[in-house]
Amino acid sequence: MYVSQTHTKFPGYWRLSDVVYVPNEVDENEGMRLDIDHISYEELLALGEGIGTVSTGLSQEVIIARLRQRKYSCSATGSSAVEEYVEEDELGKLNCEHEYHVCCIREWLEKKTWCSICKKTALAPIESNPHQQ
């Protein structure tokens, strides 16, 4: 239920002020809500252990299967290119064509599924071949 103390009509719209929301239902989950501002650090740690963690990244198996890899070569990019890689560095290329050191991008992909530069999906699913059974 909304209760309006004052309102003013303008051409094409109403301006409401002092609007108060009065819930007309009992909050069924009120007893489940936590007031984390008033619990100790130890209680927060215990809560975190009880809740656990949620992984939003990819598994190592998926990363290994989908990440395209190559060795960096100065001759392939030209000697005048300014790069953060040195000869023979292992690079991993995402679907968006951005490249990273393999060890760095694997660690990132275990936490996130998107490119840190352009925010596109990092590794698209391997599509199954409809002609194979």
Long-range contacts (C-beta under 8 A, 24 or more apart in sequence): 55-110, 55-111, 56-111, 56-112, 56-113, 57-108, 57-109, 57-110, 57-111, 57-112, 57-113, 58-109, 58-110, 58-113, 58-122, 58-123, 59-110, 60-106, 60-110, 62-123, 63-106, 63-109, 63-110, 63-123, 65-126, 66-123, 66-124, 66-125, 66-126, 67-92, 67-93, 67-94, 67-102, 67-105, 67-106, 67-109, 67-123, 68-92, 68-93, 69-93, 69-102, 94-120, 94-122, 94-123, 95-120, 95-121, 95-122, 95-123, 95-124, 96-120, 96-121, 96-122
